[in-house]
Amino acid sequence: MTHYSSHVVPRPIVWTIAGSDPGGGAGIQADLKTMTGLGVHACTVITALTVQNTTGVFRVAPVAPDLLREQLAALAADLPPAAIKIGMLATVEHVRIVAEFLRQTDAFVVCDPVLNATSGARLLDTEGWQGLIEGILPRADVVTPNLAELEVLGGTSPSEAIVIQAEPLKPALEEAASELVRRGARSVLVKGGHGGTEFSQDYWTNGHNAFWLTSPRQHVRHTHGTGCTLSAAIAAAHALGLTLPDALVLGKAYLNQGLRRGENLGRGHGPLAHHGWPDAAADLPWATPTAAAGRARLIFPSCGPAPLGLYPIVDRAAWLEQLLPLGITTIQLRVKDLTGTALEKEICAAIAIARRFDARLFINDAWALALQHGAYGVHLGQEDARQADLGALARAGLRLGLSAHNYIELACAHALQPSCLGLGPVFATTTKRMTLSPLGIDGFRRLRRLAGCPVAAIGGLTPEHVPALRAAGADGFAVVTDLVNAPDPRARAAEWLRLLARACTS
């Protein structure tokens, strides 16, 4: 008798509907590597066998329509998908069969509309593209065209579309993407990988919201399968529970990692590398509201070599007099119940005390007063950062701390190159009304690896969390309730400092 474990949580199931690449760089093979690396169970629906290697595509043999239909039916009966990635569809009949299936499922759908292979080989004719526009586009949660494919989806004949664009950004790109949404797509990610400029910039919109993702362009030869890999990573990330903006950021980071760590296999455009979940800040794209902002990032001063350590968040300057003599070197003043002159006096008093102890004092939200009185730094939430004069803060040499909870917020923060980050809530907290789920240790660890500056964990922390969070990469421990509500705050702070000293030496 077979016994099944009752406590094992099954991995999300993600399908790839695409062609086979015997060289292992694109199509089904790239999708399998990507999805497996991100921790989902990948199922394959093969639309075509191809004869290709790193130098080009030499033959495409579409599977019979009944075989495609039967693959879909067999998987649907036993392994229904949480997400589906659609790549190459070789014939108009394939397009019709897949469109018919999509009407029967509520799975999240990523459509990577493959017009041509990188070598220039045509992979779908005009009739097939029209069928894709009418039958699949309205069902796609995100469509991921490159610039030439965007032209075709907008009505340009495939024979007239420019496959390789010399310029990565067209003035009408944003309008073309919005038009695609008006024509039925739920959202569009326009890929900007082609071109010779300093940056690769992708543009996403759903018709209501929009942002650009920017990364340094990597001038490498191993670029085979970039579109397949990106779309597969987006599908896998969403199946794992990430929002679409988070999935886009993670997908781009996965792609950047593959380009950065790839090998020059073969004599042509070799395949990307596949190394699982992205774990380097160098691979994280930065998110901005405009393309120009993505090409002109601010940069803020460092917090210095000393770790952030215990990072109390207090509401009055008097707390600094109590806590800084213990050896605390980083502290934040967050005052929510004062305005005007009273708030200014509190900030001035805190700045004076911090200078006396040579401590790093961050002023929460009140950036104008912090700037006026020469504070060490300011700490801002994502919304507040959009309202602040960040250029003035950077020119004055103030340090910038930002809050982040997820991948898109981390990418927005990355655009500003802050001095440090507050990442959380790691655990449930009563300090603020909880609108976001706690990250937990694993969630914190994955985000922290992509951060390019010191990171303080925040949210529901107690001293018992120090070893696990230190191992997960925390440079600091932002503490509110556990400290200020303690019967003896100074004794509690001393306990924190002892545990941190032990963790740093172990």
QUILINRA-V459530 format. One line per field, one symbol per residue. ss: DSSP state (a for helix, b for strand, c for the rest). psi: psi as a letter, one per 40 degrees, with the letter a starting at -180 (. if undefined). A space follows every 50 residues. Layout:
# QUILINRA-V459530
ss = ???
psi = ???
This chain:
# QUILINRA-V459530
ss = ccccccccccccbbbbbbbbccccccaaaaaaaaaaacccbbbbbbbbbb bbbccbbbbbbbccaaaaaaaaaaaaaaccccbbbbcccccaaaaaaaaa aacccccbbbbccccbcccccbcccaaaaaaaaaacaaaccbbcccaaaa aaacccccccccccccccccccaaaaaaaaaacccccbbbccccccccbb bbbbbccccbbbbbbbcccccccbcaaaaaaaaaaaaaaccccaaaaaaa aaaaaaaaaaccccccccccbcccccccccaaaccbbbccaaaaaccccc ccccccccbbbbbbcccaaaaaaaaacccbbbbccccccaaaaaaaaaaa aaaaaacccbbbbbccaaaaaaccccbbbbcaaaaaaccaaaaaaaccbb bbbbccaaaaaaaacccccbbbbbcccccccccccccccaaaaaaaaaaa cccbbbbbccccaaaaaaaaaccccbbbbcaaaaccccaaaaaaaaaaaa aaaaac
psi = hhhhheehhiiihhihhiihheeedaaddddddddddefihhihhhdihi hiaeeihdihgiiiddddddddddddddgiidihhhbhhdiddddddddd ddeeieihhhhghhdiideehhehaddddddddddddeehdhhgiadddd dddeeihdeeihdhhdhdhideddddddddddedidihhhhfdiieidih hihiieediiiihhihhhgidgeheddddddddddddddeeiiddddddd ddddddddddeiigiiebgiiiihfahhfhddehiihididdddegiihi iieidhidahgihieiddddddddeeehehihhhheeiibdddddddddd ddddddefihhhhhdgddddddefidiihiidddddeigddddddeeiih hiiidadddddddddegidiihhahdiiiedihheiiididdddddddde hfiihhiihfiideeddddddeehdighhcddddeidgdddddddddddd dddde.
